[in-house]
Amino acid sequence: MLEGRRIVLVEDDEIMGASLVQRLTLEGAEVQWHRQISRALPAIRTPRKSLDAVICDIRLPDGTGEELYDTLTRTSHPPPFLFITGQGGIDQAVRLIRSGAADYIAKPFDIAAFLTRLATIMRPRADQEMPPETGITAAARTVDRQVAEAAARDTPLLIRGAQGLGKLRLARRVHDLSERRAAPIVVCNAVRDRVGATELQSALAEVGEGTLVVVGIGDLDPAAQDSLMAALSAPPFRLIATLGLQGDDVAQGLRADLLSLLQSHEIVVPPLADRPDDAVWLAAQLFPGLNARRKVPLIGIAAVAEEAIRAHGWPGNGRELRARLMRAVEAAESGMVMTADLFPERAAEEAMRPLSEVRDAAEKAQILAALDRTQGQVGEAARLLRVSRTTLWEKMQKLGL
């Protein structure tokens, strides 16, 4: 019933915690046990692998399960939560259910009933319900799942991410999977075009009961934002907007109430730098189409080139990868795409660099990525990098971090 499922348990009672871990493990689940909110929060917010459920006691030493859940829902779509509560906390548990939590169970409970409850709240596995579209990593599969879930709703949607991550493609996929797919999809590009109230009204007239996609909604003309908010009071259409990852969107001109409406349902696409396996996967997806243009087809992408793809930072994300691979396929002369074909500008320079310098640069990039993912928490970063806290501190000092 729970074979292969990944679960986080947040429980400070040693006896109950140990008992649940033992039983869940026997059922085939992979369990992370945390006794405090401060430990559980980063483990749930940025897991190494996608999570299937969180089992959480409501009363914890450094806060409540409700505070943990509320913190997570402000910035993400957490896994299904099954809350454990005493009789005195049932009102609080019911309030959590109304806020979006999956279920609760009151102490004392029968373990068989508990396992049934847990199995019921878990979503179908992403790898069983849909083919990979964004990538093969847990982060990419989460985006694919969120796209499918958004297609089943009809509320406004915000898709956030850096340039080159295919946000418009995701918006089109939400439309194609939704019940509005037979109606028009109209795209307003506020980044490329100066979209004012007149242009927006024209788009609204065209979209009818379809989907209106506003690319770069933070650049939408103020008068157009006013018109859009007025139309959203009783819309026949569905709004999907895209936005970058700027820190203060309101200060850049986006109405606070419009941003708040969009952020109620949000998909954040992680950068390709955080998903090296997805970069290799994407290159493999793009290669056949690009290779078909050659008079003499190539055999494939060399293993050393795949490692270079995995190690590159990809500031331009998927758009940069496609451009580099297109050029590499056209220029390749050895029968396979090699590292020098993908990165010709650095081939000569890297050939002259000492191995110690290359190693230091790679370690620095990995440490920075881990610290960014854990929001500067050195202990959690050390865990992700699989080194001791002391070792990480020493490396940070050596590299000037």
N, C-alpha and C positions, 0 to 999 in steps of 0.2 A: 504493500500500500504506500510506503514511503521510500521505496528503494531509489537511491540516487538523489533524493531531495536534499537541498541545502537549507538549514534552519538556524536562526539565531535565537537563543534562549536568554532572556533577561530576568534573572531570579537571584535574590540575595540569600534565600534560605538554603543552607548547604545540603540538608537532607533531601528536600524536595528537588533541588537542582540536580543533585547527583542521581536521584532516582529517575528523573525525566531524561537526562542525558543517556543513562544506561538503556532505558527502554527504547528511546528513539534510535539509538545506535543499533540495537538489536533488530529494529524494523528496517534497517538499511539506510537511515538518514545520516547526513554529515552535519554535526552539531557544533556551533560555536557558543560557548557559555560565558556570559558576562554578568557580573554581580552589581554593576553600577551603570548609570546612564552615561556618565562620561566616557566609559569604555565602549558601551554599546552603540553610541551615536555614530562615531566614524566607521565602525564595522558595518553598520546598516547603510549609511549614506554613500560610502565608497567601498563596496565589497570587492574582494579579489575575483570572485565569481558571482554570478547572479544568484539572488536568494529567492527561495520559494515561499517562505513564511517567517514571521517573527512571533515567538511566544513570549509574552511580557506580563510580569506581575504589575499590578497597579501601584502598590506601595513599595518604594525602593529607598535605599539609604540616602541618596543625593537628589531626590525628587520623586515625581510620580510618572507612571507609564503614560499618563495623558500628556504630560509636558514633553516627553520624548516623542510621542506621536505627532503632537502639534508642531514641534520643531522641524520634524522631517517633512511634513506636508506643506510647510511654507515654501520650500525650495525644490521639492521633488515629488514623485509618486512612489511612496514606499511599498514594500511587499505587503501582502495581507497580514493583518495583526490579529492574533488570538490572545485576548487578555484573560489573565487569571485574577480573580477577585474574591475577597471574602464577602459574606452576606451584607456587611455594611457598605460595600462599595458598588453594589448593583446599580444604583442610580447613576453613578459616575460611568459605569460600563455602558449603560444604555445611551448616555449622552455621547460616548465615543462611537457607538454604532451609528448614531445619527450623523456623526462627523465623517464617517467613511470607513471606520474600522470594520473588519470582517465579522468578528464574533467574540463572545466572551463565555467563560465557564466559571461557575462558582465553586469554591472550596467547601467541603471536600468533594472530590469528583471520582467517578469510576474511570480507570485508565482506558478501558475499551471505548467508553463514550468520548473521552478526550481525544483518542486517536481518530475516531470517526469524524469528530468536529474538525480536527486539524486537516484531515484529508479533504474534507468538503470545501474548505476555504481556499485551498491552493489552486492557482490557475493551471490550465494545461501547460505542459512544457512547451517553451517556444520552439524547440527543435522538432516538436511533433506537430505543431499547429500551423506552421508556415515555413516556406523555404527562406534562406537568408537573402535579404535585400540590401541591408546596410553593411553587413559584414558577418563574421563568424564568432567574434569575441562576445563575452557576456554583455559588455556595454552596448555593442551593436544590436544584439538580439533583444535587449531591453527597448531600444528605439523602435525596432520592428514591431514588438508587442504593443508599445504605446501607440504606434500608428494604427494598428488594427483596432485597438480599444477606442481611439479617437474617431475612427470611421463609424463605429457603432453609436456614437453620440451625435448630437446636433448643435452643441454649444460652440461659441467662438473658441478658436485654437491659436496658440502662439507657438511657433517653431523657432528656437534660438540656436545660434551656433556661429562660428567664424565663417569667413568667406571660403568658398570652395567645397563645402560639405554637402551640397545637394539639397538645400532646404526647400527650394521650389519643387524639386522632384518628389520630396516627401509629401508636400502639400497636394500635388497631383495624385499621389497614391492614396492619400486619405479620401480624396474625392472619388477616385475610381472604385474604392472599396465600399463607399457609402451608398445609401439609398437615393442620393441625389445624382448618381453617376449618369443617368439618362438626360439630366438637365445640363445647361452650359457651365463651363468653368471659365471665369474671366480673370485675367491677371493684370493688375495695376503695378507697374514697377516705379515706386516712388524714389528709388535711388537713381535710376537712369533718366526718368522723365520728371518734369515738374508737374506733379499731379495736384490740381486745385479742385475747388468745389465743382466747377463745370465738368471737368474730366471724370470726377467721381460719380456725379449724377448720371453721366452717360454710361459708365460701367454698371451702375445699379440698374439702369433701365435694361441693359443688355443681359444681365445675369439672371433676372427673373427669380425662379426658385432654385437656382443652381448654387455654385460656390464662388464667392469673391475672394481672390487671393491678393493681398497687398504685400508686395515685396519691399522690405525696408520700411516698415510702417513708421519708424522714428523720423523719417524724412518726409512724411506726408504733410502737405501744406496745412496750416492751422484751420483755414476755412473748410478744407476737405475733412479734417478731423471732426469739426462741428457737424458737418453733414452726415458723416458716418455714424456718429453717436446718436443723432436724431433718427437715422434709419434703423439703428439697432434696437430701438424701443419696441418695435414689433416687426422683426425682419422676416420676409419670405425666403431670404437667402441664408447661406451659412458663410461666416467669415473665417478665413484662415490668414494669419499674418506671419511674416518672418521678420527677424530682428537679429542683429549681431549680439556680441557679448559685452557691450559697453557697460560701464559701471552705473552711470546715472542717466537713464533714458529720459526721465521727466525733464531734467535740466537741458537735454538736447532738443526739447520741443514737443515731446509726446505728452498728451493730456494724461493727467494722473488717473482719472476715472476710466479712460480707455485702456491704459496699461493694467490697471487693477482687474478690469473685466477679462482681459486676455490672459493674465497670469493665473486665473483660476483653473485653466487647463493649459498646461505648457509641456512641450517636449524640448529637451536640451540635447543637442547632438554633440558628443565629445569630439575633440580634435583628433585628427589621424595620428598625431604624435603620441597620444595616449593609447593608441590601438595598433601597434606595429604588425601584429598578425593580420589585421584587417587591411593594412597597406599591401602586404604580399597577396592576400586574397583578391583585392581589387585589381592589382596588376594582372593577375591570372585571368580575371573576368574580362579585362579590356584587351588583352593580348590577341586573342583569335581574330577579333574584328579588325584590328590594326594590321595584323600579319597578313590578312586576306588581300590587302592593297598592294603587297609586294609582288613583283614578277616572279622572284625566287623566294618562296616562303622560308622563314626561319624555323629552327627546330623547337625553340622555346626560350625561356629566361634562365640563364645560368644560375646555379645555386649561390655562387658568390655575389651575383647581382641581387638575388633575393635577400641575402644578408645585408647588403648595402641599402636596399629599400627598407628593411626592418630597422636599420640604425639611423636613417635620415629623420630629421625633425619635421619635415613637411609643413612649413609655414603657410603654403598655399593649399594645403589639404588635398582633396581628391582632384581638384582642378589642376594643381601643379603636377600631381602624379600622372595624370592623363597626358599633359603636355610633354613631360619628360619622356614618357614611354613612347609617345608618337614619334618624337624626334629620334629616340634610340632605335626603334624598329626600322625607321627609314635609313639610319646611318650604319647599322650593324653590318659588319663585313665578315665575321667569323662563324656565321651559321647560327649563333645564339646571341641574345642580348647580354652584353657584359657590363660590368660596373662603369667602365670608361664611356660606354654609350649613353648611360643614364646621367652621369655626372662628369661630362668632359671638362668643365671649368675647374674641377678640383683634382683631376687625376694626377697631373704633374706635381702639384703642391703636396698631395698626400704621399706620393712616392718618396719625397724627400724628408718627411717628418719622422722623428725618432719614435720607436714603438712606445716608449714611456709617455711621450706627449699625446699620442693617439689614445692610449689607455686612460690617461688623466682626463682628457676631453670627454671620453665616453662615460667615465664614472661621474663626472660633474653633471652631465646631462641627465643621467639616471637619478642622481640624488635630487636635483632640482625638480624633476618630474614627480618623485615620491613626496617631497616636501609640499609641492603644490597640491597634490591629491589629498594629503592629510592636513591641509591648511596649517602647515608649519609645525605639526606635532612630531617631534624628533623620534619619540618612542614608536609611534605608529609607522613612521617612515622606515625606521630600522626593521620593523617586522615585515613590511612589504619587500624590502631589499634583502631580507634574510641574513642580516648581520646583527651583531650586538649593538646596543646603544653606544657603548664606549668606542667601538670600531667606527661607527658612523660619525661620532663627534671628531675623532682623530682625522678622518678623511675630509670632513668639512673644513677643519682648520688648515689642513695641508692644501686644499684647493681654494682657500680664501672665501668660503661661503659663510 
